[in-house]
């Protein structure tokens, strides 16, 4: 889906190719579009930079989880809905546990470090950066741990179920839980917009969870 839309590519840590998808332009326009006051435009652009940097570090966490286990990484892609780390071979449930967990662990580490440093910073601008980085990464960690595919929480939930029950049962349980999440998603989106003023750019895939429940190809 995002293989042909790269507008920029560079080499990241461990020589992993990092691609910026053209859909990021839409993300920037959406966030900056909420900033009608020119005085708040620098904050909107700063927020975009912090968001993309946090997503990139999250995906590099996945890449590290791959490489440390000998799983080659093809690329890391950032796009409007988030990002993904593409590896060259299929992985076992045990390998997936570390690969998937490393993304939220990176976000939680950024949240903890920025939260601890911020009280000792005297610069208002740097303080703002640290506060936003801490809050955003805490939210990204919580959001990604929801037990829905293809979020990290859904993949980790499925991998851990494979340790406890047969693969067929694990897939069906994960699919059933995912369908409950899909049913609750629209009310959650309305609640988030009314109370916090933002909307999710992600919607959990109904058919994928339905196929998992039926243990069909997904």
Secondary structure, 3 states (H helix, E strand, C coil): CCCCCEEEEEECHHHCEEEEECCHHHHHHHHHHCCCCHHHHHHHHHHHHHHHHHHHHHHHHHHHHHHCCCCCEEEEEEECCEEEEEECCCCCHHHHHHHHHHHHHHHHHHHHHHHHHHCCCCCHHHHHHHHHHHHHHHHHHHHHCCCCCCCHHHHHHHHHHHHHCCHHHHHHHHHHHHHHHHHHHHHHHHHHHHHHCCCCCCCCCHHHHHHHHCCCCC
